[in-house]
Amino acid sequence: SFAIEIAARYVTIDFMGFKISGHGAGSSASGIGIAFSEKGITIKNGAIHNFSGHGILFNGVRSSRVENMQILDNGGYGIAECEAGIIKNNIISGNNEGGIDADESVIEGNNVFWNEGIGIAGTENRVKNNSVYKNDGIGIACYDACSIIENSVIENNRDDLEESAGIRICYDSVVKGNIVVDNLQTGILIPLYKPGSYSNNCIEGNHQE
């Protein structure tokens, strides 16, 4: 079930500072905060709290946007299954599966922290100027061809799993100007095959340098 389900294209929901709340991440009754199945959706200026599933579910829909939202304490991801979207200037915290799950998207200016899984995950994303800290899993995980630029990635990997990292890259990515400090595993985990480019990163105090 969904608190709000959008089935039309090019819809904007401006919360104007209001919020929607479920009954808690442990409840099966409160479902997903917002879900949509058509492109061109904008969600902005509000809060989504305490749903048993994801805060916002894109359902793989392209060309949509989430901006200036607080997405907190949900049972799934804060934002899930985003494709070719924009995720900007949000606070995403306390979600049980992770913070942001997106592909081919712009992810910029977000605070992503205290999530139980990965902070930001996906492929072919542009990830810039985010603060990603104290997530249980990897801070930023890129599975292919990402640009990861000028982020702060601090004190992640609280679950302390093997092969975790502050930033973990698979192939052909650009990793530039990031601050990667005090993560409980490797600072930046780089692949042997098609490693991409890495420059001007500050990497210190990680437990496996």
C-alpha positions as CSV (number, residue, x, y, z in Angstrom):
1,S,0.0,0.0,0.0
2,F,1.0,3.6,-0.6
3,A,0.3,6.8,1.3
4,I,0.4,8.6,-2.1
5,E,0.4,6.9,-5.5
6,I,1.0,9.0,-8.6
7,A,-0.2,7.5,-11.9
8,A,0.0,10.5,-14.2
9,R,3.0,12.2,-15.9
10,Y,4.5,15.6,-14.9
11,V,3.0,15.9,-11.5
12,T,4.5,18.2,-8.8
13,I,3.9,17.6,-5.1
14,D,5.1,20.6,-3.0
15,F,4.6,19.7,0.6
16,M,5.2,23.3,1.6
17,G,6.8,22.1,4.9
18,F,4.2,19.4,5.8
19,K,4.9,15.7,6.2
20,I,3.4,12.3,5.9
21,S,4.0,9.6,8.5
22,G,3.4,5.9,8.7
23,H,3.2,3.7,11.7
24,G,6.8,2.8,12.0
25,A,9.4,0.7,10.2
26,G,8.4,-2.4,12.0
27,S,4.7,-2.2,10.9
28,S,3.5,-4.1,7.8
29,A,0.4,-1.8,7.6
30,S,1.9,1.5,6.6
31,G,3.6,0.5,3.2
32,I,5.4,3.0,1.1
33,G,5.3,6.8,1.5
34,I,5.1,7.8,-2.2
35,A,5.3,5.7,-5.3
36,F,4.9,6.6,-9.0
37,S,4.8,4.9,-12.3
38,E,5.1,7.8,-14.8
39,K,7.9,10.2,-15.7
40,G,8.3,13.8,-14.9
41,I,7.4,13.7,-11.2
42,T,8.7,16.3,-8.7
43,I,8.5,15.8,-4.9
44,K,9.8,18.7,-2.8
45,N,9.8,20.7,0.4
46,G,8.5,18.3,3.0
47,A,9.1,15.1,5.0
48,I,8.3,11.4,4.8
49,H,8.7,9.4,8.1
50,N,8.2,6.0,9.5
51,F,6.8,3.9,6.7
52,S,7.3,0.1,6.7
53,G,8.7,0.1,3.1
54,H,10.6,2.7,1.1
55,G,10.2,6.4,1.7
56,I,9.9,7.2,-2.1
57,L,9.7,4.4,-4.7
58,F,10.5,5.5,-8.3
59,N,9.7,2.1,-9.8
60,G,12.5,2.6,-12.4
61,V,10.7,5.7,-13.8
62,R,13.0,8.2,-15.5
63,S,13.3,12.0,-15.5
64,S,11.8,12.7,-12.0
65,R,13.1,14.7,-9.1
66,V,13.2,14.7,-5.3
67,E,14.4,18.0,-3.7
68,N,14.5,19.5,-0.2
69,M,12.9,16.5,1.5
70,Q,13.5,14.8,4.9
71,I,13.2,11.1,4.4
72,L,13.6,9.4,7.8
73,D,13.2,6.1,9.6
74,N,11.5,4.0,6.9
75,G,11.7,0.3,6.7
76,G,13.2,0.2,3.1
77,Y,15.4,2.6,1.3
78,G,14.9,6.3,1.7
79,I,14.8,6.6,-2.1
80,A,14.6,3.5,-4.2
81,E,14.8,2.5,-7.9
82,C,15.5,5.9,-9.2
83,E,16.5,6.0,-12.9
84,A,17.9,9.1,-14.7
85,G,16.6,11.4,-12.0
86,I,17.7,14.3,-9.8
87,I,18.1,13.8,-6.0
88,K,19.2,17.1,-4.5
89,N,19.5,18.8,-1.1
90,N,17.7,16.1,0.9
91,I,18.2,14.7,4.4
92,I,18.0,10.9,4.3
93,S,18.5,9.1,7.6
94,G,17.6,6.1,9.7
95,N,16.3,4.0,6.8
96,N,16.6,0.2,7.3
97,E,17.8,-0.9,3.8
98,G,19.9,2.1,2.9
99,G,19.8,5.8,1.9
100,I,19.6,6.2,-1.9
101,D,19.3,3.6,-4.6
102,A,19.7,5.2,-8.1
103,D,21.1,4.7,-11.5
104,E,22.1,7.3,-14.2
105,S,21.1,10.1,-11.8
106,V,22.4,13.3,-10.4
107,I,22.8,13.0,-6.6
108,E,23.9,16.3,-5.1
109,G,24.0,18.2,-1.9
110,N,22.3,15.5,0.3
111,N,23.0,14.6,3.9
112,V,22.9,10.8,4.1
113,F,23.5,9.3,7.5
114,W,22.7,6.6,10.1
115,N,21.1,4.3,7.5
116,E,21.4,0.6,8.2
117,G,22.6,-0.3,4.7
118,I,24.6,1.6,2.0
119,G,24.5,5.4,2.0
120,I,24.4,5.9,-1.8
121,A,24.3,3.0,-4.2
122,G,24.0,2.7,-8.0
123,T,25.6,2.9,-11.4
124,E,26.5,5.7,-13.8
125,N,25.6,8.3,-11.3
126,R,27.0,11.8,-10.8
127,V,27.5,12.0,-7.0
128,K,28.6,15.4,-5.9
129,N,28.9,17.5,-2.7
130,N,27.1,15.1,-0.4
131,S,27.7,14.4,3.3
132,V,27.7,10.6,3.8
133,Y,28.4,9.5,7.3
134,K,27.8,6.8,10.0
135,N,25.9,4.5,7.7
136,D,26.2,0.8,8.5
137,G,27.3,-0.3,5.1
138,I,29.5,1.3,2.4
139,G,29.3,5.1,2.3
140,I,29.1,5.4,-1.6
141,A,29.0,2.3,-3.8
142,C,29.3,2.7,-7.5
143,Y,28.9,-0.4,-9.7
144,D,30.0,1.2,-13.0
145,A,31.0,4.6,-14.6
146,C,30.2,7.1,-11.8
147,S,31.6,10.6,-11.1
148,I,32.2,10.9,-7.3
149,I,33.3,14.5,-6.7
150,E,33.8,16.6,-3.5
151,N,31.8,14.4,-1.1
152,S,32.5,14.0,2.6
153,V,32.5,10.3,3.5
154,I,33.1,9.8,7.2
155,E,32.7,7.0,9.8
156,N,30.8,4.6,7.6
157,N,31.0,0.7,7.6
158,R,29.6,0.5,11.2
159,D,28.6,-3.1,10.4
160,D,32.4,-3.7,9.8
161,L,31.9,-6.2,7.0
162,E,34.8,-7.5,4.9
163,E,35.3,-5.7,1.6
164,S,33.3,-2.8,2.7
165,A,34.7,0.8,2.2
166,G,34.1,4.5,2.6
167,I,33.8,4.6,-1.3
168,R,33.7,1.4,-3.3
169,I,34.1,1.5,-7.1
170,C,33.7,-1.2,-9.8
171,Y,34.8,0.2,-13.2
172,D,35.6,3.4,-15.1
173,S,34.8,5.9,-12.5
174,V,36.1,9.4,-11.6
175,V,36.8,9.9,-7.9
176,K,38.0,13.4,-7.2
177,G,38.3,15.9,-4.3
178,N,36.6,13.7,-1.7
179,I,37.2,13.7,2.0
180,V,37.3,10.0,3.1
181,V,38.0,9.8,6.8
182,D,37.6,7.4,9.8
183,N,35.6,4.7,8.0
184,L,35.8,1.3,9.7
185,Q,37.2,-0.5,6.5
186,T,39.2,0.7,3.5
187,G,38.9,4.4,2.6
188,I,38.5,3.9,-1.2
189,L,38.3,0.4,-2.6
190,I,39.6,0.4,-6.2
191,P,39.2,-2.4,-8.8
192,L,42.1,-3.9,-10.6
193,Y,40.3,-3.9,-13.9
194,K,39.4,-0.5,-15.5
195,P,40.1,1.4,-12.3
196,G,39.2,4.9,-13.7
197,S,40.8,8.1,-12.4
198,Y,41.5,9.2,-8.8
199,S,42.8,12.6,-7.8
200,N,43.0,15.1,-4.9
201,N,41.2,12.9,-2.4
202,C,41.9,13.3,1.3
203,I,42.1,9.7,2.8
204,E,43.0,9.3,6.4
205,G,42.2,7.5,9.6
206,N,40.4,4.6,7.9
207,H,40.9,1.3,9.6
208,Q,42.3,-0.5,6.5
209,E,44.3,2.0,4.4
